[in-house]
Amino acid sequence: MAFFKKYNGTTNVRLLRMERWTWVLIYGGLMSIVLSTFVDKIQGQGAPAFLLGGALAVVAGVVMVVLRSRLHEE
């Protein structure tokens, strides 16, 4: 028995789309949060929008990770 099981992905199109959107939301949200720190130093009025949007995207991505962990392929 291997220590790490190899994951070849899913064949279900809906689950595959969900997995892709999960990581797009998480990484995009984190990039938006980092961008908000640079915008805050240059131009202060747009930074809270980037920060709030990025935080909401990260939270949505984490929720999708939890939901995906509870779904099983048929």
Secondary structure, 3 states (H helix, E strand, C coil): CCCCCCCCCCCCHHHHHHHHHHHHHHHHHHHHHHHHHHHHHHCCCCHHHHHHHHHHHHHHHHHHHHHHHHCCCC
